[in-house]
Amino acid sequence: MKSMKTLLGLFLALLIVMPTFGMADNSRYKGKTSVFVTYANAATNASLEDSLFINLGFDGNASTQFIMDTGSCGIVASPDRFTPAPGATNLGPGQTFYTDGSFVRTLTGTVWSATEQIYDENGVLKATSDVPVLLVTQEVQDGQMLTPANIAVMGIGFGREGDLLPLKTPAFNPFLNLTSIKKKKKLIPLPKDWVNGYIIKPNGVELGLTFFNTRRAGFIQLTPLPQFSTPKLPEWMPMSMTVSVNGVSGDGQSVMDTGIRNGIINPPPGANLGPLVNCPGTQTPACVGGGDVIQVYYPNQFDPVAYYTFTTGQTGNPMQPDSVAVQTRDTIYWNTGRHFIGGINFVYDNTHGLAGFIWNHQTSHQFGFVHPTDHKHHHKHSSSEDCSH
């Protein structure tokens, strides 16, 4: 019975000892410089139902809105959103794909060199970057050929190389390849004490990590992914976590994904999800029905730095995804969807290989918590590679 599942979730939540909320020892962050970029649609997207858009320009041309996606890596655009600059270098063919668990979308085209200008919601230039762009010339969704149009995705995620596509290495991440930032009303080169990373918040993204902006973060250590690292930028595997479904738990990997509003799960063996239902807006019976209790612990259930829970089909929890798609994978898996930041800001530290969490006080602790941690004693774990979303 679904009501029993709900009661089970509440009982299990009560068993968790709430940590003391204090300041983290973030002495590794010596720099004082960061820049905050508001989303282009921040004023109208408090519910996080829509994608998170960044105003992005190329090679000094006018900006257009791009989806900011932590579930992929690299900039992907159709011809109506990106034109290679005169003198741009053709870097050869490229391909990527996206999925939300109910469809697969494959994009093929040509990779071009480019420079990027990153603007806030008011059109103020905040930073510049230098990464190539995949110009899409062919789009296929679930076997159907489409004409590429209105494709504008800026992937900023890590550990996205599970499909072995080279376009997903850190060399293609615009937030990790900044060339200048706005400080005191002018662009300056990155300072020597710059810590490469970002903090994803409900209303914008903060580029660069400092003592101040990480002071309430709880961190977990990521595992190196050296085969996809570059001479200048390390790559890291997806996060480890424990996911519990109606009381059945298992350890696996997790992605915090701002590119989709649903979650994606490959549940622990023995978890009873009941009959699947059509995912919203589709005729694909790939989504979990109502009344299932899902709990997620980072990096594990026994010593969690961050935790959150929800019951499918219920309302009132801003961290709850719109739906949960089931997707078979080689490992237990949880993709949060973007509603995760309805309660917890997400930190990625590329320099030191850390994923972090900051409780943003936009919801009740009945739905989760973050324990600020000593940066000198991170939770180490391993994970395996993964594909987009």
DOVO-736799 format. One record per residue (C-alpha): chain; residue in three letters; x, y, z. Coordinates in nm, 2 decimals. Example, Ala and Ser with C-alpha at 12.3 -4.5 7.8 and 13.67 -1.06 7.14 Angstrom:
2
PT   kette   rest        x        y        z
PT       A    ALA     1.23    -0.45     0.78
PT       A    SER     1.37    -0.11     0.71
! end
This chain:
389
PT   kette   rest        x        y        z
PT       A    MET     0.00     0.00     0.00
PT       A    LYS     0.13     0.35    -0.09
PT       A    SER     0.03     0.49     0.25
PT       A    MET     0.25     0.23     0.42
PT       A    LYS     0.54     0.33     0.20
PT       A    THR     0.50     0.69     0.30
PT       A    LEU     0.50     0.60     0.67
PT       A    LEU     0.81     0.39     0.62
PT       A    GLY     0.99     0.69     0.47
PT       A    LEU     0.90     0.91     0.76
PT       A    PHE     1.01     0.65     1.01
PT       A    LEU     1.35     0.60     0.83
PT       A    ALA     1.40     0.97     0.82
PT       A    LEU     1.36     0.99     1.20
PT       A    LEU     1.63     0.74     1.24
PT       A    ILE     1.89     0.98     1.09
PT       A    VAL     2.08     1.17     1.35
PT       A    MET     2.07     1.53     1.25
PT       A    PRO     2.42     1.69     1.24
PT       A    THR     2.52     2.01     1.41
PT       A    PHE     2.52     2.29     1.15
PT       A    GLY     2.84     2.50     1.18
PT       A    MET     3.12     2.64     0.96
PT       A    ALA     3.34     2.42     0.75
PT       A    ASP     3.72     2.45     0.78
PT       A    ASN     3.78     2.57     0.42
PT       A    SER     4.14     2.68     0.47
PT       A    ARG     4.23     2.54     0.13
PT       A    TYR     4.04     2.83    -0.04
PT       A    LYS     4.29     3.11    -0.02
PT       A    GLY     4.15     3.32    -0.31
PT       A    LYS     3.90     3.60    -0.26
PT       A    THR     3.77     3.63    -0.62
PT       A    SER     3.45     3.49    -0.76
PT       A    VAL     3.18     3.63    -0.99
PT       A    PHE     2.81     3.57    -0.97
PT       A    VAL     2.61     3.52    -1.29
PT       A    THR     2.23     3.54    -1.26
PT       A    TYR     2.03     3.31    -1.49
PT       A    ALA     1.86     3.49    -1.78
PT       A    ASN     1.52     3.37    -1.66
PT       A    ALA     1.59     3.39    -1.28
PT       A    ALA     1.31     3.64    -1.22
PT       A    THR     1.04     3.40    -1.37
PT       A    ASN     1.17     3.06    -1.27
PT       A    ALA     1.16     3.04    -0.89
PT       A    SER     0.98     2.70    -0.92
PT       A    LEU     1.27     2.56    -1.13
PT       A    GLU     1.01     2.41    -1.37
PT       A    ASP     1.19     2.56    -1.66
PT       A    SER     1.55     2.51    -1.77
PT       A    LEU     1.82     2.74    -1.62
PT       A    PHE     1.93     2.98    -1.90
PT       A    ILE     2.26     3.17    -1.93
PT       A    ASN     2.30     3.46    -2.18
PT       A    LEU     2.59     3.35    -2.39
PT       A    GLY     2.76     3.53    -2.68
PT       A    PHE     3.02     3.40    -2.93
PT       A    ASP     3.32     3.58    -3.07
PT       A    GLY     3.19     3.93    -2.97
PT       A    ASN     2.85     3.88    -3.13
PT       A    ALA     2.51     3.94    -2.96
PT       A    SER     2.41     3.69    -2.69
PT       A    THR     2.14     3.43    -2.69
PT       A    GLN     2.00     3.21    -2.42
PT       A    PHE     2.16     2.87    -2.36
PT       A    ILE     2.05     2.60    -2.13
PT       A    MET     2.30     2.55    -1.84
PT       A    ASP     2.33     2.18    -1.80
PT       A    THR     2.54     2.00    -1.53
PT       A    GLY     2.43     1.67    -1.68
PT       A    SER     2.65     1.71    -1.99
PT       A    CYS     2.97     1.87    -2.09
PT       A    GLY     3.04     2.10    -2.39
PT       A    ILE     2.85     2.37    -2.59
PT       A    VAL     2.62     2.23    -2.85
PT       A    ALA     2.42     2.46    -3.09
PT       A    SER     2.22     2.45    -3.41
PT       A    PRO     2.29     2.69    -3.70
PT       A    ASP     2.03     2.94    -3.59
PT       A    ARG     2.21     2.98    -3.25
PT       A    PHE     2.58     2.97    -3.35
PT       A    THR     2.78     3.08    -3.66
PT       A    PRO     3.16     3.01    -3.67
PT       A    ALA     3.35     3.33    -3.67
PT       A    PRO     3.56     3.43    -3.98
PT       A    GLY     3.89     3.25    -3.94
PT       A    ALA     3.75     2.99    -3.69
PT       A    THR     3.92     2.65    -3.70
PT       A    ASN     3.73     2.34    -3.81
PT       A    LEU     3.83     2.09    -3.55
PT       A    GLY     3.66     1.79    -3.72
PT       A    PRO     3.34     1.59    -3.68
PT       A    GLY     3.17     1.56    -3.34
PT       A    GLN     2.87     1.39    -3.18
PT       A    THR     2.68     1.39    -2.85
PT       A    PHE     2.35     1.27    -2.71
PT       A    TYR     2.10     1.36    -2.44
PT       A    THR     1.84     1.16    -2.25
PT       A    ASP     1.59     1.22    -1.97
PT       A    GLY     1.51     0.85    -1.94
PT       A    SER     1.21     0.85    -2.17
PT       A    PHE     1.39     0.95    -2.50
PT       A    VAL     1.74     0.95    -2.66
PT       A    ARG     1.85     1.24    -2.87
PT       A    THR     2.16     1.21    -3.09
PT       A    LEU     2.33     1.52    -3.23
PT       A    THR     2.60     1.51    -3.50
PT       A    GLY     2.79     1.79    -3.66
PT       A    THR     3.12     1.98    -3.68
PT       A    VAL     3.33     2.12    -3.40
PT       A    TRP     3.45     2.48    -3.44
PT       A    SER     3.69     2.69    -3.23
PT       A    ALA     3.52     2.98    -3.06
PT       A    THR     3.54     3.23    -2.77
PT       A    GLU     3.25     3.29    -2.54
PT       A    GLN     3.11     3.59    -2.35
PT       A    ILE     2.90     3.51    -2.04
PT       A    TYR     2.64     3.77    -1.94
PT       A    ASP     2.40     3.80    -1.65
PT       A    GLU     2.02     3.84    -1.68
PT       A    ASN     2.06     4.22    -1.75
PT       A    GLY     2.31     4.17    -2.03
PT       A    VAL     2.62     4.27    -1.82
PT       A    LEU     2.93     4.09    -1.93
PT       A    LYS     3.06     3.88    -1.63
PT       A    ALA     3.33     3.65    -1.78
PT       A    THR     3.48     3.52    -2.10
PT       A    SER     3.58     3.17    -2.19
PT       A    ASP     3.76     2.98    -2.48
PT       A    VAL     3.61     2.64    -2.57
PT       A    PRO     3.51     2.48    -2.90
PT       A    VAL     3.14     2.45    -3.01
PT       A    LEU     2.96     2.15    -3.17
PT       A    LEU     2.76     2.30    -3.46
PT       A    VAL     2.48     2.05    -3.51
PT       A    THR     2.39     1.95    -3.87
PT       A    GLN     2.20     1.63    -3.79
PT       A    GLU     1.95     1.55    -3.52
PT       A    VAL     1.79     1.21    -3.45
PT       A    GLN     1.54     1.15    -3.16
PT       A    ASP     1.43     0.79    -3.10
PT       A    GLY     1.51     0.70    -3.46
PT       A    GLN     1.34     0.99    -3.62
PT       A    MET     1.54     1.24    -3.83
PT       A    LEU     1.48     1.60    -3.74
PT       A    THR     1.59     1.94    -3.87
PT       A    PRO     1.83     2.09    -3.62
PT       A    ALA     1.68     2.41    -3.48
PT       A    ASN     1.66     2.59    -3.14
PT       A    ILE     1.95     2.38    -3.00
PT       A    ALA     2.14     2.57    -2.74
PT       A    VAL     2.30     2.37    -2.46
PT       A    MET     2.60     2.47    -2.25
PT       A    GLY     2.72     2.16    -2.07
PT       A    ILE     2.93     2.22    -1.75
PT       A    GLY     2.92     1.88    -1.59
PT       A    PHE     3.20     1.64    -1.49
PT       A    GLY     3.25     1.27    -1.54
PT       A    ARG     3.04     1.27    -1.86
PT       A    GLU     3.27     1.05    -2.07
PT       A    GLY     3.10     0.72    -2.01
PT       A    ASP     2.99     0.70    -2.38
PT       A    LEU     3.36     0.76    -2.47
PT       A    LEU     3.28     1.08    -2.67
PT       A    PRO     3.59     1.31    -2.65
PT       A    LEU     3.37     1.62    -2.66
PT       A    LYS     3.29     1.57    -2.29
PT       A    THR     3.64     1.62    -2.14
PT       A    PRO     3.71     1.93    -1.92
PT       A    ALA     3.87     2.10    -2.23
PT       A    PHE     3.51     2.16    -2.35
PT       A    ASN     3.37     2.30    -2.03
PT       A    PRO     3.32     2.68    -2.06
PT       A    PHE     3.32     2.74    -1.68
PT       A    LEU     3.65     2.56    -1.64
PT       A    ASN     3.82     2.74    -1.92
PT       A    LEU     3.76     3.10    -1.83
PT       A    THR     4.00     3.36    -1.97
PT       A    SER     3.87     3.67    -1.78
PT       A    ILE     3.62     3.78    -1.51
PT       A    LYS     3.45     4.10    -1.42
PT       A    LYS     3.60     4.27    -1.12
PT       A    LYS     3.54     4.64    -1.02
PT       A    LYS     3.36     4.70    -1.35
PT       A    LYS     3.63     4.57    -1.58
PT       A    LEU     3.75     4.24    -1.71
PT       A    ILE     4.07     4.11    -1.56
PT       A    PRO     4.27     3.78    -1.62
PT       A    LEU     4.21     3.50    -1.37
PT       A    PRO     4.40     3.58    -1.05
PT       A    LYS     4.68     3.34    -0.95
PT       A    ASP     4.48     3.21    -0.65
PT       A    TRP     4.18     3.13    -0.85
PT       A    VAL     4.01     2.80    -0.76
PT       A    ASN     3.84     2.65    -1.06
PT       A    GLY     3.48     2.55    -0.99
PT       A    TYR     3.13     2.68    -0.94
PT       A    ILE     2.83     2.69    -0.71
PT       A    ILE     2.49     2.62    -0.86
PT       A    LYS     2.21     2.81    -0.69
PT       A    PRO     1.84     2.85    -0.76
PT       A    ASN     1.89     3.20    -0.91
PT       A    GLY     2.24     3.19    -1.06
PT       A    VAL     2.58     3.04    -1.07
PT       A    GLU     2.89     3.16    -0.88
PT       A    LEU     3.21     3.11    -1.07
PT       A    GLY     3.53     3.06    -0.86
PT       A    LEU     3.55     2.91    -0.51
PT       A    THR     3.66     3.12    -0.21
PT       A    PHE     3.68     3.10     0.16
PT       A    PHE     3.36     3.30     0.19
PT       A    ASN     3.14     3.12    -0.06
PT       A    THR     3.24     2.77     0.06
PT       A    ARG     3.22     2.84     0.44
PT       A    ARG     2.90     2.64     0.49
PT       A    ALA     2.97     2.36     0.24
PT       A    GLY     2.99     1.98     0.31
PT       A    PHE     3.23     1.81     0.08
PT       A    ILE     3.29     1.46    -0.06
PT       A    GLN     3.61     1.36    -0.24
PT       A    LEU     3.58     1.26    -0.60
PT       A    THR     3.78     0.98    -0.77
PT       A    PRO     4.03     1.08    -1.05
PT       A    LEU     3.95     0.99    -1.41
PT       A    PRO     4.30     1.04    -1.55
PT       A    GLN     4.22     0.90    -1.90
PT       A    PHE     4.00     1.20    -1.97
PT       A    SER     4.21     1.46    -1.78
PT       A    THR     4.39     1.73    -1.98
PT       A    PRO     4.74     1.88    -1.92
PT       A    LYS     4.57     2.18    -1.76
PT       A    LEU     4.25     2.03    -1.61
PT       A    PRO     4.18     1.71    -1.41
PT       A    GLU     3.87     1.51    -1.47
PT       A    TRP     3.67     1.33    -1.19
PT       A    MET     3.42     1.05    -1.17
PT       A    PRO     3.05     1.10    -1.08
PT       A    MET     2.96     1.12    -0.71
PT       A    SER     2.91     0.81    -0.49
PT       A    MET     2.59     0.78    -0.30
PT       A    THR     2.34     0.54    -0.13
PT       A    VAL     1.99     0.54    -0.26
PT       A    SER     1.70     0.38    -0.07
PT       A    VAL     1.38     0.29    -0.24
PT       A    ASN     1.10     0.19     0.00
PT       A    GLY     1.36     0.08     0.25
PT       A    VAL     1.58    -0.12     0.01
PT       A    SER     1.92     0.04    -0.02
PT       A    GLY     2.22     0.02    -0.25
PT       A    ASP     2.54     0.20    -0.32
PT       A    GLY     2.60     0.35    -0.66
PT       A    GLN     2.68     0.68    -0.84
PT       A    SER     2.49     1.00    -0.88
PT       A    VAL     2.47     1.30    -1.11
PT       A    MET     2.33     1.64    -1.01
PT       A    ASP     2.16     1.74    -1.34
PT       A    THR     2.02     2.08    -1.40
PT       A    GLY     1.93     1.98    -1.76
PT       A    ILE     1.62     1.79    -1.67
PT       A    ARG     1.33     1.84    -1.43
PT       A    ASN     1.27     1.47    -1.36
PT       A    GLY     1.49     1.22    -1.18
PT       A    ILE     1.64     0.90    -1.33
PT       A    ILE     1.70     0.59    -1.12
PT       A    ASN     1.84     0.24    -1.17
PT       A    PRO     1.71     0.11    -0.83
PT       A    PRO     1.89    -0.13    -0.59
PT       A    PRO     1.82    -0.50    -0.65
PT       A    GLY     1.50    -0.61    -0.47
PT       A    ALA     1.34    -0.26    -0.47
PT       A    ASN     0.97    -0.29    -0.54
PT       A    LEU     0.86     0.01    -0.75
PT       A    GLY     0.53    -0.14    -0.87
PT       A    PRO     0.40    -0.11    -1.22
PT       A    LEU     0.56     0.18    -1.42
PT       A    VAL     0.34     0.46    -1.56
PT       A    ASN     0.37     0.69    -1.86
PT       A    CYS     0.63     0.96    -1.81
PT       A    PRO     0.47     1.31    -1.83
PT       A    GLY     0.40     1.42    -2.18
PT       A    THR     0.48     1.08    -2.33
PT       A    GLN     0.32     0.74    -2.40
PT       A    THR     0.63     0.57    -2.26
PT       A    PRO     0.56     0.36    -1.94
PT       A    ALA     0.91     0.42    -1.80
PT       A    CYS     0.83     0.63    -1.48
PT       A    VAL     0.77     0.54    -1.12
PT       A    GLY     0.41     0.57    -0.99
PT       A    GLY     0.30     0.76    -0.68
PT       A    GLY     0.37     0.68    -0.32
PT       A    ASP     0.73     0.54    -0.34
PT       A    VAL     0.97     0.67    -0.08
PT       A    ILE     1.32     0.76    -0.22
PT       A    GLN     1.61     0.87     0.00
PT       A    VAL     1.95     0.97    -0.11
PT       A    TYR     2.27     0.99     0.10
PT       A    TYR     2.61     1.14    -0.01
PT       A    PRO     2.85     0.98    -0.01
PT       A    ASN     2.69     0.69     0.17
PT       A    GLN     2.41     0.59     0.42
PT       A    PHE     2.64     0.54     0.72
PT       A    ASP     2.83     0.87     0.72
PT       A    PRO     2.62     1.12     0.51
PT       A    VAL     2.75     1.47     0.44
PT       A    ALA     2.42     1.55     0.26
PT       A    TYR     2.08     1.38     0.26
PT       A    TYR     1.74     1.43     0.10
PT       A    THR     1.41     1.25     0.06
PT       A    PHE     1.08     1.27    -0.11
PT       A    THR     0.77     1.06    -0.19
PT       A    THR     0.67     1.03    -0.55
PT       A    GLY     0.34     1.18    -0.64
PT       A    GLN     0.34     1.41    -0.34
PT       A    THR     0.37     1.79    -0.33
PT       A    GLY     0.52     2.05    -0.10
PT       A    ASN     0.89     1.94    -0.13
PT       A    PRO     1.09     2.18    -0.36
PT       A    MET     1.36     1.92    -0.40
PT       A    GLN     1.13     1.66    -0.55
PT       A    PRO     1.16     1.59    -0.92
PT       A    ASP     0.85     1.62    -1.14
PT       A    SER     0.87     1.24    -1.21
PT       A    VAL     1.12     0.96    -1.18
PT       A    ALA     1.22     0.76    -1.49
PT       A    VAL     1.36     0.41    -1.45
PT       A    GLN     1.67     0.34    -1.67
PT       A    THR     1.87     0.02    -1.67
PT       A    ARG     2.24     0.07    -1.62
PT       A    ASP     2.55    -0.13    -1.51
PT       A    THR     2.54     0.03    -1.17
PT       A    ILE     2.29     0.16    -0.92
PT       A    TYR     2.22     0.51    -1.03
PT       A    TRP     2.05     0.83    -0.92
PT       A    ASN     2.01     1.15    -1.13
PT       A    THR     1.87     1.43    -0.92
PT       A    GLY     1.72     1.65    -1.18
PT       A    ARG     1.74     2.03    -1.13
PT       A    HIS     1.49     2.05    -0.84
PT       A    PHE     1.77     1.93    -0.62
PT       A    ILE     1.88     2.30    -0.59
PT       A    GLY     1.54     2.38    -0.45
PT       A    GLY     1.70     2.29    -0.11
PT       A    ILE     2.07     2.23    -0.16
PT       A    ASN     2.32     2.44    -0.36
PT       A    PHE     2.57     2.23    -0.55
PT       A    VAL     2.94     2.29    -0.55
PT       A    TYR     3.19     2.15    -0.79
PT       A    ASP     3.56     2.20    -0.72
PT       A    ASN     3.76     2.09    -1.02
PT       A    THR     4.09     2.20    -0.88
PT       A    HIS     4.08     1.97    -0.57
PT       A    GLY     3.84     1.71    -0.70
PT       A    LEU     3.55     1.77    -0.46
PT       A    ALA     3.17     1.78    -0.48
PT       A    GLY     3.00     1.99    -0.22
PT       A    PHE     2.66     2.08    -0.08
PT       A    ILE     2.53     2.39     0.09
PT       A    TRP     2.19     2.40     0.26
PT       A    ASN     2.01     2.70     0.11
PT       A    HIS     1.72     2.73     0.36
PT       A    GLN     1.45     2.72     0.10
PT       A    THR     1.28     2.42     0.25
PT       A    SER     1.24     2.23     0.58
PT       A    HIS     1.49     1.99     0.73
PT       A    GLN     1.22     1.72     0.72
PT       A    PHE     1.33     1.68     0.36
PT       A    GLY     1.70     1.68     0.41
PT       A    PHE     2.02     1.83     0.56
PT       A    VAL     2.38     1.92     0.48
PT       A    HIS     2.66     1.87     0.74
PT       A    PRO     2.95     2.12     0.68
PT       A    THR     3.27     1.93     0.68
PT       A    ASP     3.64     1.98     0.76
PT       A    HIS     3.81     2.02     0.42
PT       A    LYS     4.11     1.83     0.56
PT       A    HIS     3.91     1.50     0.60
PT       A    HIS     3.70     1.43     0.29
PT       A    HIS     3.50     1.12     0.23
PT       A    LYS     3.68     0.92    -0.03
PT       A    HIS     3.50     0.69    -0.27
PT       A    SER     3.52     0.53    -0.61
PT       A    SER     3.27     0.54    -0.89
PT       A    SER     3.24     0.42    -1.25
PT       A    GLU     3.20     0.62    -1.57
PT       A    ASP     2.87     0.73    -1.70
PT       A    CYS     2.71     0.89    -2.01
PT       A    SER     2.51     1.21    -2.05
PT       A    HIS     2.24     1.26    -1.79
! end
